[in-house]
Amino acid sequence: MHEGGSLRSAKRSPSRSPTLEPPPKSPSTIHSDTSLLLPPGEGLPDGLLGEVRDQGPTLSPRTRRKSWRRSARGRRSLVPLPGSAHALCKTISVTLSEEERLEQLIEESLKLAVQKLGDLLYSTPGADLDLFQKHKESVELEWKCVAKEFRTTLQTRSFPERDPEAEMAMERIRKSISSLQAECACWEALLEKHRAKAEELTRHVEQGRTLGLTLDPARVGQSSQCQFIQSKPDYNSVLHRQRSVLHNMELLMDTHCKIVRELLSFQEECQMAVAKRSRQLASAAGFLDISFSRQEIDPGHHPIFPVSSHTP
């Protein structure tokens, strides 16, 4: 029994508590990172290369996707950021401008990446630290030039002039928003007032029921606007009585619409007939190059043509 319990405890999954350290790099990644900074003709030791080769067969993309889905299925929250990222963000002041914060974030990220790569190279036998130091200095110098150019561009950047009409429109929008907010606050206050009255009336009703008092149904549920609403006519009955009149008006409007459409079609036919007759008269008089686009556009304009002695 003791051996079975020890086996079961050994097969238990490790703790799922999130760690603040970033996940370790794979040996293939380590090999690709360090091979760039090793001197020419040298490589990783044979023991380390053997460990990289002995990692086992690589998983197919489909198996990796299934493994990721299985691991994400039981995940209750996202993995927290590593402690180095928190420390990186704490060094940047929130009082700075957006451009300055971006510059500091890039600079701190660059320093952190260089520091991690340096720690990795120090623990790797055969790495050329002098070459790494030269690359580090060149990268820092290049970043200083880029940051200086970035600051110069920000200082010399010309901001567009403000449009007075746009400013006036924005001011009107701000006033409209403030007036709407004030009106909304008034409506909210009125709603709270009626809600308090309704709660008080409900409390009185419950109190009367517990004491066995009889309530007058004519006085229950009477609002302050009840008499005003009752003084208005019944618009539903008025519309019901005027239904025949409204129906006749609808028929009359439909008839007028049909007449107007027929008149418009007749007007178009007249315009086409006038244009056709004008072309015939112009061709009979010998004016073959005259354009009648103006007459077609403006039917009220009647050009004067010389009248021939014979009719076609």
PLY file of the C-alpha trace (Angstrom):
ply
format ascii 1.0
element vertex 312
property float x
property float y
property float z
element edge 311
property int vertex1
property int vertex2
end_header
0.00 0.00 0.00
2.79 2.34 0.80
4.47 1.72 -2.54
1.17 2.29 -4.43
0.60 5.56 -2.59
4.12 6.70 -3.36
3.60 5.82 -7.04
0.34 7.75 -7.16
1.93 10.74 -5.48
4.79 10.57 -7.95
2.36 10.58 -10.88
0.57 13.67 -9.70
0.81 16.66 -11.97
3.08 19.48 -10.85
1.68 22.58 -9.23
-0.21 24.92 -11.55
0.70 28.03 -9.58
2.02 30.68 -11.97
5.69 31.52 -11.81
7.11 34.96 -12.27
10.10 33.69 -14.27
9.94 33.44 -18.07
9.87 29.92 -19.54
13.33 28.49 -20.32
14.50 28.56 -23.88
14.79 25.36 -25.85
18.30 24.10 -26.66
17.74 24.80 -30.35
17.03 28.45 -29.54
20.09 28.63 -27.33
22.19 27.19 -30.13
20.84 29.71 -32.66
21.41 32.64 -30.28
24.93 31.76 -29.23
26.19 30.64 -32.64
26.04 34.22 -33.89
28.54 35.41 -31.27
30.97 32.47 -31.33
34.25 32.99 -33.13
34.48 31.63 -36.68
35.41 27.98 -36.93
34.15 27.19 -33.46
30.80 25.84 -32.36
29.06 24.50 -29.36
30.69 21.66 -27.45
29.90 18.11 -28.52
28.18 17.38 -25.24
25.75 20.27 -25.64
25.11 19.33 -29.28
24.39 15.79 -28.20
21.89 17.04 -25.63
20.17 19.09 -28.34
19.97 16.10 -30.66
18.71 13.80 -27.89
15.68 15.93 -27.10
13.47 13.45 -28.98
11.41 13.71 -32.16
9.89 17.11 -32.92
6.12 17.40 -32.63
4.03 18.02 -35.70
2.06 21.32 -35.95
-1.22 19.46 -35.51
0.00 17.78 -32.30
1.23 21.14 -31.00
-2.16 22.73 -31.65
-3.93 19.89 -29.82
-1.51 20.18 -26.91
-2.08 23.95 -26.74
-5.86 23.47 -26.76
-5.65 20.89 -23.97
-3.47 23.17 -21.88
-5.66 26.23 -22.52
-8.92 24.36 -21.85
-8.32 24.12 -18.11
-6.61 27.50 -17.79
-8.67 29.82 -15.61
-6.68 33.01 -16.19
-3.89 34.36 -18.32
-0.30 33.74 -17.39
0.97 36.71 -15.36
3.74 38.87 -16.70
7.26 37.98 -15.56
8.86 39.97 -12.80
11.34 41.59 -15.18
8.46 43.10 -17.17
6.94 44.57 -14.01
10.28 46.07 -13.02
10.66 47.41 -16.57
7.31 49.20 -16.41
7.93 50.62 -12.93
11.01 52.50 -14.10
8.93 54.60 -16.54
7.17 57.61 -15.06
3.55 58.15 -16.04
3.98 61.93 -15.90
6.05 61.94 -19.09
4.62 62.41 -22.53
3.68 59.47 -24.72
6.75 59.87 -26.95
9.15 60.03 -23.98
7.56 56.97 -22.37
7.90 55.07 -25.65
11.56 56.05 -25.90
12.28 54.92 -22.34
10.39 51.66 -22.87
12.45 50.82 -25.96
15.68 51.72 -24.18
14.90 49.65 -21.08
13.77 46.70 -23.21
17.02 46.87 -25.16
19.06 46.90 -21.95
17.11 43.95 -20.55
17.58 41.92 -23.74
21.32 42.66 -23.80
21.63 41.74 -20.11
19.88 38.39 -20.61
22.00 37.58 -23.65
25.15 38.47 -21.72
24.20 36.22 -18.80
23.58 33.40 -21.26
26.96 33.90 -22.97
28.81 34.00 -19.65
27.47 30.54 -18.85
28.26 29.20 -22.36
31.79 27.81 -22.76
33.71 28.99 -25.79
31.73 32.21 -26.34
33.62 35.28 -27.51
32.77 37.92 -24.91
34.90 40.58 -26.60
32.87 40.25 -29.79
29.70 40.47 -27.73
30.96 43.64 -26.04
31.72 45.21 -29.43
28.24 44.37 -30.71
26.74 45.77 -27.52
28.59 49.08 -27.86
27.63 49.42 -31.53
23.96 48.74 -30.75
23.98 51.29 -27.92
25.60 53.90 -30.15
23.09 53.25 -32.92
20.19 53.53 -30.47
21.50 56.87 -29.18
21.56 58.20 -32.74
18.04 56.95 -33.40
16.72 58.45 -30.14
18.38 61.79 -30.89
16.89 61.86 -34.39
13.49 60.94 -32.94
13.61 63.81 -30.42
14.73 66.24 -33.14
11.85 65.16 -35.36
9.38 65.72 -32.54
10.75 69.19 -31.81
10.75 70.32 -35.44
7.40 68.80 -36.28
4.96 71.47 -37.41
1.50 71.17 -35.99
-1.40 72.13 -38.26
-3.19 75.39 -37.54
-6.54 75.13 -35.89
-9.54 75.83 -38.03
-11.81 78.48 -36.42
-14.91 76.88 -37.90
-13.92 73.52 -36.47
-13.27 75.16 -33.09
-16.71 76.76 -33.15
-18.30 73.45 -34.09
-16.47 71.71 -31.25
-17.61 74.42 -28.84
-21.21 73.96 -29.94
-20.87 70.21 -29.48
-19.46 70.73 -25.97
-22.35 73.02 -25.07
-24.85 70.53 -26.43
-23.25 67.73 -24.45
-23.28 69.78 -21.25
-26.94 70.75 -21.75
-27.87 67.13 -22.42
-26.03 66.06 -19.30
-27.86 68.70 -17.24
-31.21 67.61 -18.69
-30.38 63.98 -17.98
-29.55 64.88 -14.39
-32.92 66.67 -14.04
-34.77 63.65 -15.40
-32.86 61.38 -13.04
-33.81 63.58 -10.10
-37.48 63.52 -11.17
-37.33 59.74 -11.52
-35.88 59.37 -8.05
-38.62 61.63 -6.68
-41.41 59.55 -8.22
-39.66 56.37 -7.15
-39.55 57.59 -3.56
-43.26 58.47 -3.72
-44.07 55.04 -5.12
-42.10 53.34 -2.35
-43.86 55.45 0.27
-47.28 54.58 -1.20
-46.38 50.89 -1.26
-45.31 51.09 2.37
-48.61 52.73 3.33
-50.56 50.05 1.46
-48.67 47.26 3.21
-49.19 48.98 6.54
-52.94 49.27 5.88
-53.14 45.60 4.96
-51.38 44.52 8.13
-53.65 46.70 10.27
-56.79 45.58 8.42
-57.75 49.03 7.16
-59.92 49.43 4.07
-58.49 51.61 1.34
-60.46 53.74 -1.08
-59.65 52.41 -4.58
-60.46 55.81 -6.10
-57.58 57.39 -4.18
-55.05 54.64 -4.76
-52.81 55.07 -7.80
-53.83 58.68 -8.54
-50.88 60.62 -9.89
-50.41 64.37 -10.01
-51.11 64.38 -13.78
-54.26 62.26 -13.63
-56.72 65.18 -13.81
-54.74 66.83 -16.60
-54.76 63.62 -18.66
-58.47 63.06 -18.08
-59.26 66.61 -19.24
-57.84 65.86 -22.71
-60.16 64.48 -25.44
-60.09 60.85 -26.51
-58.00 61.06 -29.65
-58.57 57.40 -30.46
-62.33 57.87 -30.70
-61.83 61.05 -32.75
-59.69 59.18 -35.28
-62.23 56.36 -35.37
-65.04 58.79 -36.22
-62.96 60.49 -38.92
-61.89 57.23 -40.55
-64.11 57.69 -43.62
-62.86 61.25 -44.14
-59.25 60.10 -43.91
-59.95 57.30 -46.39
-61.45 59.76 -48.90
-58.46 62.07 -48.45
-56.13 59.18 -49.16
-57.99 58.32 -52.39
-57.92 61.98 -53.43
-54.17 62.23 -52.84
-53.57 59.06 -54.87
-55.62 60.50 -57.75
-53.66 63.76 -57.68
-50.36 61.85 -57.69
-51.43 59.88 -60.77
-52.48 63.09 -62.56
-49.13 64.72 -61.77
-47.21 61.69 -63.08
-49.22 61.73 -66.32
-48.56 65.46 -66.73
-44.84 64.90 -66.28
-44.81 62.13 -68.89
-46.79 64.38 -71.30
-44.28 67.18 -70.71
-41.39 64.86 -71.59
-43.15 63.73 -74.78
-43.73 67.38 -75.78
-40.07 68.20 -75.20
-38.98 65.27 -77.35
-41.43 66.28 -80.11
-40.20 69.90 -80.08
-36.56 68.76 -80.25
-37.32 66.43 -83.15
-39.20 69.15 -85.06
-36.37 71.63 -84.45
-33.84 69.20 -85.93
-36.04 68.72 -88.98
-36.38 72.49 -89.50
-32.63 72.98 -89.03
-31.77 70.26 -91.55
-34.27 71.73 -94.04
-32.76 75.22 -93.65
-29.20 73.95 -94.06
-27.99 74.35 -90.46
-26.63 70.83 -90.05
-23.90 71.66 -87.49
-26.16 73.35 -84.92
-26.33 71.57 -81.55
-29.70 71.46 -79.80
-28.40 70.45 -76.39
-29.55 73.73 -74.85
-33.07 73.27 -76.15
-33.15 69.72 -74.81
-31.93 70.91 -71.43
-34.08 74.06 -71.28
-37.43 73.43 -73.01
-38.55 77.04 -72.39
-35.81 78.38 -74.65
-36.96 78.67 -78.31
-34.10 79.41 -80.73
-34.88 81.51 -83.75
-34.16 79.75 -87.04
-34.44 81.31 -90.52
-37.70 80.17 -92.08
-37.26 78.59 -95.51
-39.54 79.35 -98.45
-40.80 75.78 -98.68
-42.09 73.36 -96.12
-40.76 69.82 -95.94
0 1
1 2
2 3
3 4
4 5
5 6
6 7
7 8
8 9
9 10
10 11
11 12
12 13
13 14
14 15
15 16
16 17
17 18
18 19
19 20
20 21
21 22
22 23
23 24
24 25
25 26
26 27
27 28
28 29
29 30
30 31
31 32
32 33
33 34
34 35
35 36
36 37
37 38
38 39
39 40
40 41
41 42
42 43
43 44
44 45
45 46
46 47
47 48
48 49
49 50
50 51
51 52
52 53
53 54
54 55
55 56
56 57
57 58
58 59
59 60
60 61
61 62
62 63
63 64
64 65
65 66
66 67
67 68
68 69
69 70
70 71
71 72
72 73
73 74
74 75
75 76
76 77
77 78
78 79
79 80
80 81
81 82
82 83
83 84
84 85
85 86
86 87
87 88
88 89
89 90
90 91
91 92
92 93
93 94
94 95
95 96
96 97
97 98
98 99
99 100
100 101
101 102
102 103
103 104
104 105
105 106
106 107
107 108
108 109
109 110
110 111
111 112
112 113
113 114
114 115
115 116
116 117
117 118
118 119
119 120
120 121
121 122
122 123
123 124
124 125
125 126
126 127
127 128
128 129
129 130
130 131
131 132
132 133
133 134
134 135
135 136
136 137
137 138
138 139
139 140
140 141
141 142
142 143
143 144
144 145
145 146
146 147
147 148
148 149
149 150
150 151
151 152
152 153
153 154
154 155
155 156
156 157
157 158
158 159
159 160
160 161
161 162
162 163
163 164
164 165
165 166
166 167
167 168
168 169
169 170
170 171
171 172
172 173
173 174
174 175
175 176
176 177
177 178
178 179
179 180
180 181
181 182
182 183
183 184
184 185
185 186
186 187
187 188
188 189
189 190
190 191
191 192
192 193
193 194
194 195
195 196
196 197
197 198
198 199
199 200
200 201
201 202
202 203
203 204
204 205
205 206
206 207
207 208
208 209
209 210
210 211
211 212
212 213
213 214
214 215
215 216
216 217
217 218
218 219
219 220
220 221
221 222
222 223
223 224
224 225
225 226
226 227
227 228
228 229
229 230
230 231
231 232
232 233
233 234
234 235
235 236
236 237
237 238
238 239
239 240
240 241
241 242
242 243
243 244
244 245
245 246
246 247
247 248
248 249
249 250
250 251
251 252
252 253
253 254
254 255
255 256
256 257
257 258
258 259
259 260
260 261
261 262
262 263
263 264
264 265
265 266
266 267
267 268
268 269
269 270
270 271
271 272
272 273
273 274
274 275
275 276
276 277
277 278
278 279
279 280
280 281
281 282
282 283
283 284
284 285
285 286
286 287
287 288
288 289
289 290
290 291
291 292
292 293
293 294
294 295
295 296
296 297
297 298
298 299
299 300
300 301
301 302
302 303
303 304
304 305
305 306
306 307
307 308
308 309
309 310
310 311
